[in-house]
Amino acid sequence: MNLKNYLLTLIFLLCIDKGFAQKKPLQLEDYSKWSRIVSPTPSPDGNWFAYALRPNGGDDTLHLKSLQPEDLQVIPFGSSPTFSENSKFFAYYTNPNKAETEKLRKAKKPVIQTAHLKSLSSNHKFEVERARRMDFSKDGKFWVVLKEKQENTKTEVRGADLVLYDLTKNQATTLGNVVEFAFNQKSTHLAYIIDAEDQIGNGVFLLDLSNMSTSILDSDKALYQNLTWDDSQAKKVDWSNKGNQIAVLKGNKVDSLLQQDNSLLVFSDLNNTIKKQVLTNKSADFPSDFVISDKSRIAFSNDGFSVTLGIKEQEVKEKISKDTIANVDVWHWKDDYIQSVQIVRANRDKNFTYSAIYHINSGKFVRLADDNLKFVSDSKHSKYRIGRDDTPYINDVNWGISPADMYRVDIATGERKKFEDLVIRPLGDSPDGKYYLYQKDTALILYNVDTDTKTNISQKASVIFMDMEHPYPHENPPFGVAGWTKDGKSVIVNHKYDLWMLALDGSKAENITKIGDSQEIRFRHLSLDSEEDWIDTKEPFLLTAYGEWTKKEGFYELTIGSQPKPIVFEDMGYGRPIKAKNANKVFFTKQTFIDFPDYYFANLNFANQKKITNANPQQSEYKWGKRKLVDFTDSRGNKLQGTLTFPADYEEGNAYPTIFYFYEKMSDRHHQYSMPVYDDRPHFSTYASNGYLIFMPDIVFEEGKPGTSSLDVITSAAKELIKLGYADKDNIGLQGHSWGGYQTSFILTQTDMFKCIVTGAPPTNLESFYNNIYGSSGTVHHGIMEIGQVRMGKGVTPWTHREIYQRENPMHHVPNIKTPFMILHGTADGAVDWSQGLELFNAARRMGKEVIFLSYPNEGHHLANEANQKDFQKRMKEYFDHHLMGKTAPEWMEKGVPHLKKQYNKAD
């Protein structure tokens, strides 16, 4: 090498070194530079891709990217992108920015949203202010926008202007006083409801889009609502045969009654002589004192011969002054649901309706549900529905399960026939409704709805399809259904790793992926077509793949009879692909700890992948870490794994301050990008950037030993990291939230191996927690304690097994605490009551332990207010920096913050 080349090479290397040296450690103040991608939307032809970037604490910016040729348009404050079906037009909303929106809301002024239309082949644009809702017709010929009603309109008037824009002529038509609208799927007609002042001109109208002529389907001084077409849920293949019927509710409110008295109107044969049929609460077989309810949706059956609806008991309004009535809730041991559940569900229960059906051709009404069978599901079956009765099994201990007796309901007569007692794990019906699948004991049982017969379809399999590694002590769930085969002969179900095809007659069971168990790769069926109800086993189909121990992810192709063939299988995390509706192109994310989940596009074989977004280019300016999988074994012999994040400036042989973050299984987050966001968790990108190791281990729990199981795993993992030379044994901290908060609180009382602990929203007293209430659901904690996450065991209570509860109870061991710790809790926590954090603080304070309690008024289970999120992120980092890095403690940590010096109290 000559001197000139040598000098040039030296300068180049120095520049590279200088570039690395200039990289900055990530700080909270930098988080505002990071954006996430929201509303990813490909055009149907796959030539355009729209998405919005949402920065932390900032406003959305919509991006419209042309892929052929490449071009990018940026739209400030844009949202909700959508393309016309023919990919010729693009529509979106814009709103005022956050600051302006907040100003308007404080002034009690409306926040005006504008709908925008843009041609993708020209400069043509059109916009509509005060937009509430917009839609394209499926043929791509029309765009419609329903506006918000004018501020000076009577409050009881619901209607507003509807702007119908002809995309072929660039012409707009305005229809006044519209409250609801809907195209049929084949785009021949637009139906709409008018709601005007004094109800003059109210009615249901039909616009023929071929000649712009309007028909009045019904008009009256009444309220019309719940407009629906018979093809609203139809697949594209059926559009040509449907879109010829409309149903709507018509009624009026009566001041002395709670429920609006409605009629169901059904309009048929819309292309010829329109036929109208009416169902009222005076019709034959309609229960007395009931009404057709507007609180339930109406929907056509798959064959179009009937309409499902909801009915509700009529009630008289009582005019009573609250000042004269005692405000008392009577909690009674015979209540089906505890009062707190009833209070939380009050609005839902108040609006509950019973399922019924109206047969169009015969004009017959049939009630399907009542107090003895409240839940009857929809189905594509032409004769039957499936009902479930959970009343025999209502229990405070149910958690994660909803046991019920199962019934077949005849929609022609309402007749019911129980076909199974106590189904805990339902798997649902086939796409045509002919079969219903559920788990009973360890078998998969197929119920033939037509013949009223049951078959054990898993009997020929060499495995059982119950997840025996399910972590909670109640009936283990099945792995789930992959899909039903197009030939109508089989159902494909998941096992731990493989897919099995089970014959519907029980005669055969075949492992169709073959290699999943041996290679410990979890295969799952992936459909890219929203129109696809069935799996065509005569054609190759797509699988997702996940390596249990390698954490590789990707996609395989399976042809029945052969082994799955890898398409792409890499050391990264793949997001669920979105297929362009009318093109063989897929759009998907890829991510690692280092790589943000930006979008790529490729063909259906995931070949020629091309990156099309770059949401966070500023990351290159900052120090970042990397990850490695670490295997370890706990003292019980469990083979476990965790993902270890190295500091950005990691040097082999050096031990580093380490933070453990854990919950249950965490190693599957190995390829998860660490997005710096405002919340109440430690962000590994930040801590790694500032010199920390972070470890997320998997935890295996034993029934009745939630705390001691976690203690075993965490201490075993810590010893392994110390042995490997990664973790500084004198500077290891723990952080956990909620269930992780319980674990950190328990470990706190059992060992002084850790330098400091931060515990968030923690259940700290198992005995008082057992009888606490979930504020958000109203349910008592008996279920989560016995058969749920805490896993004490069915029937294991603080009175029957006090010794076990005391052994696993952090509060019982408070005198043993030797480690400084900090508690985070919101006073309005709807999952773990704030008093749990307070109990631990008060007990530790009484015993002279080094404890800080960060209590955030009116915050829930996770911090929601941005200022509070930033505050906790800052304090948590300062806490770890002091204890694990030896940095000077800030004043709040040394002396606290007197209430009168609290900054919030001094603000306006």
N, C-alpha and C positions, 0 to 999 in steps of 0.2 A: 504493500500500500504506500503510495507516495505521500509526501508531507501534506499536500493540499487536501487529499481525500481523508487523511488521518484527522486533520483539523476539523473538516466538515463533519466527520463522524462524531468527533468529540463534542462539538457544539450541539449536534442533534441529540446526543445522549444527555448532555447537560440540560437541554431544553425539556426533554422528557422528565428528567429527575426534578427539575424546577416545577414542571406541571403537577407532578405528584405532590410535591412539597406544599404547593399552594392550595391543595384541597382542604376544605374547611370541615371541622366537626359540626354535625347537624345539631341545631338548637331549636327550641320551641318557637323562637321568633321567625324561623325559616319555614314553618309549616304552611304558611299562607301561600307559598310558592307551588305547593303540590295540588294537583287536581285529580279527580276521579272521572272516569268515563260513564256517562249515563245516557239512556235512550239510544242504544246502538240500533240502527235501522238500515238494512240494505234495501235497495230498490228491487222490485220483482224481477227485473232483467239482470240484476247483479252488476250493473255498470256504475252505480252510485252507492255511496255509503254516507249516512248522516249520523252524527253523534254530538253530544254536548259535553263540554269540559266544565266540571263543577269544582272550583277551587275551594279549599278550606276557608269557610267564612265569607266566601265571595259569591258572585253572580254567575249563572250559567252563560256560556258562550257556545252557540250552536255552530257546528262545522258541517259543511256539505262538500263532500269530496267526490270528484269525478275520477273514475279509475281508467277510463279509456276515452280520450287522453287524460292524463293526470292533471287535476286542477283542484284548488281548494278555495272555498268561499267561507268567510267567517261572519257570523251574524250575532252581534251582541244581544244578550238577554233573550235569546231564542230558546224554545223548548218544544217538546211533543212533536218531533218530525214525523211526517207520513208521506208516502208516495202514492200516486194514482196507480191503479192496477196495470195500466199499459206503460208505466214508467216514463210518462211524458211530462208529468207535473209533480211539483213538490209543495207541501203545505206545512205551516208551523205557526206557533204563537210567539208573540213577544209580550213581555210584561215590564213595568217599571222596575228599576233596580231595587235591591233590598232596602237601601236607605230611604228611597222615595216611597216605597211600599209601607215602610214603618211610619213614615210621616203621615201618609194618607190615612192609615188605620187609626193613628192617634187622633187625627182630626175627624174621624168617623166619616171619611169620604170614600167613595168606591174606588177599588183598584181596577183600572181599565185594562183589559186584555185585548190584544189585536190579533186577528187571524190573517195570515199572509199566504198568498198563492203565487207560485213562480213557475214559469215555463222552463223546462230543462233544455229546450232547443232554441230558445230566443230570449230576448230581453223583456218579454211581456210579464207584467206583474199586476196583482190586484190584492186589495186588502180590505178587511172589514173590522171596524172598531167595535168595542163593547161585545166581543165574541164570547159566547158561553160554550158552544160545542160545534165541531165541524166534522165533515165526512165526505169521502168520495163515493160516487156510485161505482159498482164493481166493474162496469164496462169502461170506466175512465172518461166518460163524456160529461159528467156533472160534478161540481163541487158545491157543497151546501154548508152554510154557517147559520146557526141559531144565535141571535144576539141576546144580550141581557136586556130586560125591560127598562124603559126610561124611568129615571128617578121619580118623576112626578106622576107616574101611573098609580092608580089605586092599588093599595097593597094586596088586596085579595085577587086582583087580576094576575093570572100567571103567564099570559101570552106575551110575545115580543116578535120583532121582525125576523123573518127567515129569508136569507138571501140565497137564491138558487142561481149558480153561475154556470152557464153553458160553455164548456171548454172548447167546443168545436167552433163556436161563433164569437167567443169573448163577450158574451152578453149576460147581464145580471137581471134577474127578476126578483121582486120583493113581495113576499106574502106576509100579511100583517097578523098579529095576535096568535102566533103559533107557539104552542107549549111543548109538543112532542112531534118528532118526525122519524121516518124510517124508509129507506129504499128496500124493495125486494131484491134478492140476490142477483137475479138476471137483469136487473136495472131497467125494467120496462115501466115501473111505476114508482111514485113517491107518495106515501101516505102521511097525513099530518093531522094534528088536532088543533082546533082553534079554541082559545079561551080569552074572551073579550070582556070589556066593561059591561056590567049588568047582564052578562051571559047572552047578549044579543049576538046572534050569528055563531054561537058555539056549535061544535060538531066534529065529525070525522070526515075528511075529504081525501079524494084520490086524484092525483095528477098523472095523466098519461104522458110519459116523457117523449113519446113518438110524435105527438101533435100538440102537446101542451094544453090539452083540454082537461077540465076539472069536473069531477063527479062528486055530488054530495052523498055520502053513504048514510049519514044520519045527522040531523040537526035539531037542537032543542035547547031550552034554557036549563042546562044541566052541566055538570062537571064530567069531562071525559078524560080518561087516563089509562096507563098501562098498554099502550099500543104495541101490538106484536104481529109479525107476519108468520105464516106457516113454514117458511124456509129459514127462519132466523138462525137455527142451529144446523141447517142442512149442509151436507158435503157438496162440493162443486159438481159432482157427477149427477146429483139429483136436482140441481137448480132449474133445469128446463121443465121438470115435471111439477115444480112447486112454485111458490110465489103467486098463488091465485086465491089465497084466503087471508083474512085479517080478523083479529079479535081485539076487543077493547072493552073497558069497563065504563059504564055510564051511571051517574047517580047524583045525589045532592045531600049536603049536610043538613041535619035537623038539630036545632039548638038544644033540644031536650034529650038528645041521644048521643052516646059516645061514638058509635060506629056509623059511618056513612052507608046508606042503603043503596047498593049498586045492582045494576043488571049487567049481565054478560051479553055483548053483541058479537055475533059471528057473521062475517060477510064472505060469501063464497062465489065461485065462478065469476071472478071480477072482469074477465075478458068478454063476457057475454051478458046475459040478463042477470044482474047481480041479485043474489038471494041473501036475505037477512034473516037470522034466527036469534031469538032472545031467550035467555034464561033469567028468571027472577027468583026471589025467595018465596014466591007463591007457587012455584012449579011443583009438580008431583014429586014426592019423596024428599023434598027439601026440608031439613029439620026446622021445627018451629023456633021462633026467637033467634034465628041465625040470619046473617047476611053474607052476601058475596063480598069478600074483603079486598080492599085496595092495598092492604099491607102485605099482600102476597103477589108474586108475579103470576101471570097467566102464560101458558105455553101450549103449543100444538103438539100432539103426539107425533111420533116419527112417521106414521102412515097418513097423518092429516085428518083422521076420522074423529078425533076427539080433542078436547081442550082441558088441560088440568088447571085447577084454580084453588084458591084457599077460601074457607068459610070461617066465620067467627061469630061468637055469641053476641047478640045485641045487649047493650046495657043502658040504663037510664042515668043521665047525669044527676049527681046529687049536689045541690047548692048548699054547702055548709061552710061556715066561717071556721078557719083553722084555730082561731082564738078560743073557740068553745070545745075543741076536741083535744083529748090527751094525746101527746106524741110518744107512743110506747111501742116497742117491738117485743113481741112475746116469743121467746125462744122456748121451744117445747121438744121433749125427747122423742116425740112421735113424728116430728116433721120429717118428710122425705129428704128435704134438703135443709141444711142449717140456715138460720135466718140471714147470715151474712152472704150466703150464696144467693138467696132469694132477693136480697137488696141489690147485689151487683147485677143480677140477671133481670131486674124488674122491667126494664124497657123491652128486653127481648121477649120476656114472658107476656108482657102486656100486648105485644104485637104478634104473638104466636097465632098461627092459623092452622086449621085442619085441612088436610089434602082431600080434594074431591075431583070429580071428572064429569065433563059434559060430552055426551055422544051426539055428534052433529047430525048424522042422518036420521036417527030415531028421536032426537030431541030429549033423550033421557038423562036425568041427573043421577049420579051415584056417589054416595059418600064413601070415602076410602079409609079415613082416619077418624078416631074418636078418643075418648079418655082411656079406653082399654088398649088401643094401638095408636099411639100418637105419631109415629114416624113411618111414612110410606114413601119410598124413593121413586124417582122417575126411572123409566126404562124404555128401550126401543121395542120391547115385546108387545105384540098386538093384543094380548089377552090378559096378561098378569103383571103385577108389580110385587116388589119385595117389601115387607114391613118388618119392623123390629120393635119389640117391647122390652124396655130395660127396667120397668118398675119392680120386678121381683129381685133385682140385683143392685138397686140403688144403695150405696154404702159410702160412708166417709173415707173408707180405706182404699177405694178405687183410685188408682193413679196410673195414668197412661193407658188405661183400658176402659172399655165401656161394654160390659157383658149384656147380652140380650137374648131373648127367645126370638126365633125367626119364623116368619109367616109368608105364605103365598096368598096374595090378594087378587081376587077376580074383579077386573075393572067393569065387567058387564053387570055384576050383581052385588059386588062388595063383599062377597063371601070370603072368609079367611080359613086357612088351614095351616096349623103349626107344622113345620117340617123339621125343626131342631130346637132343642133346649140348650140354653147356656152356650152361646157362641161368643167367645172372647176375642178371637182373631179372625175377623172377616177379611176376605180378599176380593170381594166384589163380583160383579156379573160380567158375562161375555158381552162383546160389543152389540150383539143382536138381542141381548136379554134372555136368551134361551137357557143359560146355565148360571148358577151361582156357586162360587167357590169359597170355602172357609176351612179353617183348621179346627180339628176336633181331636183332643188329646195330642198325639204326635202325627196323625194322619191328615192328608189333604182330602177333603170330601167335596165331591161335585154333586150338586143338586140339579136335576133335570126339571126345569120349571114346567115343561109341557106334560111330562109323564108322572111328575110327583115321585121320583125315585132318586136314591142316593147311591153314589159309587165312590169307593176308596180308590182314587186314581194314583196314589203314591205307593200302593202295596207292592208293586213289582220293582220298586227302586231299591238299590242297595244302601241308600242313605235316607235319613229323615230330613225334612225340609224346615225343621224348627231350628232356630239359631240357639244352639246350646251354649254359646259364649255370651249370650245376652246378659248384660251386667246387673239386671235388677231381679229380685226374688219374687217374680210372679210368672204366670204362664209365658214361656218364651215365645216370641213371635216367629212367624215364617220369614223367609228372606224376601218374599214378594213375588209378584207375577211379572214376567217379562212381556208376555202378550199371548194372544190366541191366534192359532194358525188359520190361514185363509181357507184351507180345505175343510175346515170345520171338524177336524178329527182329533185335534190335540190342543193342549195349552202348554206354553213354555214357562217354566218357573225358575227362580234363582235358587242356587245353593250358595255356600260360602264363597266359592270361587267360580264354579261352573254353572252352565245353564243345562237344564234337563227338559226334555220333551216328554210329557205324560199323555198317553192316549186317554180320551174322554171316556172310553168304555172300561178303563182300568187294565187293559190287556198288555200294555207295554210301557216301559219307562227307559229312556235312553239319555245318557250324558252326551250332549251334542257338541260341547266345547272341548271335552276330553283332557286337555292339558292344564286346566286351571289349578286343580289340587296339587299336581306334581310340581308345577312351577310357581305356585303360590301367587298367581295372577288372578285378580278378580275381574271377571267378564260380566258385562251387562249390555242388554240390547239397547240400541240407540236408533230412534226413528227421527229422520230429518223432515218428514212430511206430515204436517198437521192434518192432512186429509186421510192419513193412513190409520185405519182401525185395526187391521189384521197384519200378521207377519206372513209374508209369502215365502214359504219354505222351499219353493222351487227355484227361487232366485237367491243369490248371495245377499247377505244383509250385514249391517254395520254393528260393531261392538265397541264399547268403551273398555279400556284395560287399565288396571292399576296394580302395580307390584307391591305386595304387602310389605316386603322388607327392603326393596330397592327404592320404592316411592316413584318409580318411573310411571309415566302416564302416556296414553295415546289411544290409538284406534286399530282394531283388527277387522278383517272381513271373514265372515263365516259362510261356507257352503255346507249344507247338511250332508253328512257322510265323510267330511274331511276335517282336518284340524284347522283351527283359526289361523289365518295368515296375517302377520303384522303389516299394517300400512305405515304407521309411524308410532314409535314407542321410545320415549326420550326421558332424560333426567330433567323434567320440568312439569309444571301443572298446566293442563289444557282446560279451557272453559268449554261449556256446552256450545257446539257449533250452531250457527243460524244459517239455514240454506236460503238462497235467493229463491223466491217462489216459482219463478219461471225459467230458471237457468241452473246449470250444474256447477254452481259456485257455492262455497261455504265460507262463512266469516266466523272467526273464533279468536279467543285470547290465548296467549302463552305467558307463563310467568315463572320466575324463580324468586328466591330471596332478593336477588340483585336486580332482576328484570321486572319492571312494572307490567301488569297484564294489558299490554297494548293489543290492538286488533290486527289480525292478518287475514288475507283471503287466499284461497287455493281452489283447485278443482275437487271433485268428490273423492279423489284418492289422496288428498292432502299433499299433492305434488306441486312444485313451483310456488311454494309459500312466499307471500310478499307482505311485508309489514306496511300497514296503511295509516296507523296513528303513531304519534310520538307525544304522549301527554305530558311527560315530565323530563324534558331535556336538561333541566337545571340540575338533575341528580349528579351529573358528571362533575359538578363543582365541589361535591361533598365526599368526605370519607365514608366508606360503606364497608360492611363486613361480608362474610361469606358463611356458608353452612356446611355441616358434616353430620352424617348419621352416626350415632354412638349406640352400640349394643351393650347391655349390662344385664345382670341377674340379681334379683332381690334375695333376701335370706330364705324365702320360701321356695326358691328354685324356679321362679317364674322368669322365662326368657323375655326381656323387655327391650324397648328401643326408645331413643329420644333424639331430637334434633338440636344440635349445638350450633349456636351462632358465634363466630369468632369476631374479635374486635378488628377494626379496619387496619390497624398497624400491627397485626399479630406477628409475633416472632416465635418460631419453633423453639421449644425448651423453656419459654417463660410462662409462669403461672399468673393468671389475671383475676381481678375481682369478678365475681360471678353472681348472677341473679337467676334463680329458678322461678319459672312461671309455669303453673300447672292447673289442671282441672280433672280430666279423665284421660282420654286418649289424645295425645298432642302431636305425635310424630308424623301424622298425616298432614300436618301443616308445613312439612319440610320445604316444599317449593312455594309456599305462600309468600307473596311480596309483603314486605313490612311497610305499609303505607303510613306515613306520618299524618295522623289526624287528631282532632281534638276529641278526647274521650277520657275514660278513667282507667286505661290500661298502660302498662309500660310498652313503648314502641321499640322493637329490637333494633331497628335501623338507627335510632337515636343513641341508644345505649352502646351498640357496637361502634358507632362513629366516635364515641367518647371513651373508648378503652375498656368496655365490659365484655365478658363472656355471658351469654344467656342460654339456658338449657330448658327445653320443654320435653319432659319425659312422659311416657305412657304409664298409667297406674292401673293395677289390677286389684279389685277390692274383694275381700271375703265378707260373706254375710255376717252381720253382727259385729264387724270390726272395721268400720269406715275410717276411723282415725288411725288405728294401729296399722292398717294396711298401707295407708298413705305414708305414715312415718317410715315404715320399712322400705318402701320404694324410694322415697326422697333421700333418705340417709344412704341407701345402697348406691343410688345414682351419684350422690356427692362424693362418696368414697371412690367410685370408679373414675370420676373426673379428676380427683386429686391424684389417684394412682397413675393416670395417663399423663399427668403433668400439666393439665389445662387450667384447673381451678386453684386459686390461692386458698389454701385450707383455712386461713385466718380471716378471709374476707368473702364470705358467701352469704347472700341475702335471699329471702323468699318473698314472692308476691303472688297472691291469689285473690280472686273475687268470687263472691257468692258461694258456690260449692267449694271452689278453691279457697275461699275465705274461711270456711269451716276447717279445711285441712291445715291451712297455715296457722290458724288459731290453736288447733290441737297440737301440732308439732312444736309450737311455741312453748307449750307446757311440758314437753317431754325430753327436750335435749337442749344443750347449749352449744351445739355444733355450728349454729348459724349466727352471724354477727348482728343481723337485724332482720325484722320482718315487717312487711306492709300487708295488711289484711283488709279487703274491701267487702262491704255488705255481708258480714259473716254471721252465719248461725253459730252462736257461741255457747248456748246452754241447751243441750238436747232435751232436757226435761221440760223446760218452759216452752221451747220451740215446738215440741210435740203437740201442744194444745194452742199454739198460735194460729193465726189466720193469714192466708194469702190475701192481702188487701186488694189486689187486682182481680182476683176471681172469687173471693169470699170463701173458698174451700179451707177446711181445717187441714193441718199438716199431718194428720194420721197416715194418709196414703204415702206421701213422700218419705215419711219416717220408716214405715214398715216395709213396703214393697217397692218404693221408689228409690231415689238417688241415695238416700242415707242407708238403705239396705239393712235395717235392723232385723227384719224377718217378719213374716206374717204372724200377727198375734203377739209380737214382742213389744210390750209396752213398758213405760217407766215403773209400773206397779208389779208386773209379772216378772220383770227381769231387771230389777234396780241395779244389781251389781254390774251388768253389762252397760247400762246407760251411764253409770258413774265412771266406768273405765274409759268410755269413749267420749266423755263430756269435758270439753276444755275448761268450763267453769269449775269443775270438781278438782282441777289440778293447778289452779291459779297460784297457790303458794310456791309451786316449783319453778315459776318463770324466772329466768336469769337473763333473758335477751331483751334489748330495747325493741319496742314495736310501735306501730302507728296504725290506727283504725280509720277507715273511710266509711261514712254512712250518710245516706240522705234521709231526712226526717219523714218523707212521704213514700218510703220504699214499699212497693206493693207486693214484694215477694218475701223478703226477710225483714221483719219489723225492726224499725230503728232501735227499739228497746234492747235488741240482741247486742248491738254494738255498745250501747250504753251500759249494759250489764257487765260486759268484759272490762270496759274502762273503769267503772266504779269499783269493781272488785280489785283490779290491778292497782288502781290508785290507793285504795284502802290498805293494800299490802305493801305499799311503797315501791311499786315497780315503775320502771321508766316507760311511760306510755303517753302517747298523744292521740287525741280523738279529733279528727276533722269531720265535723258535722255540718252538712249543707242543707239549710232549711228549704223545704218544699221540693226537694229533689227526690226522684224515684230510685229504682234499683240500680240504674246507671245514670250518671250525671248527664243532663240534657242541655243545660244552659252553657253557652260557649265560654262565658267568663269563668264559670265554675270549673269547666273542663280544663281550661288553661291554668287556673289556679292550682288544681290538684296535680296536673302534670309537672308544674314547676316545683311544688312542695315535695312530691315524691322523688323527683330527681335530686333535689337538694338533700333529702333524707338519705338516699343511697350514697350520694357523693360524700357526705360527711362520714357515714359509718364504714363504707367499703373503700373509699378513696382517700380518706383522711383529710378532706377539705374542711375549712372552717365552717362551723354550724351557723346558719343565719339566726338572727335574734328571735324570730318566732319559735324556732326549735329549742332555743335555750330558755326563753322566758315566757313563751306563750303570747297571746294577744288579748288584752283586757277588752271586755265587751264595748266599753265606751270609746275605745280607740279603733274599733273595727271600721275599716274604710267604707264599707257598704252603708253603714248607718249615717255617714257624713254626706253621702251623695244625695242629689236632688231626686 
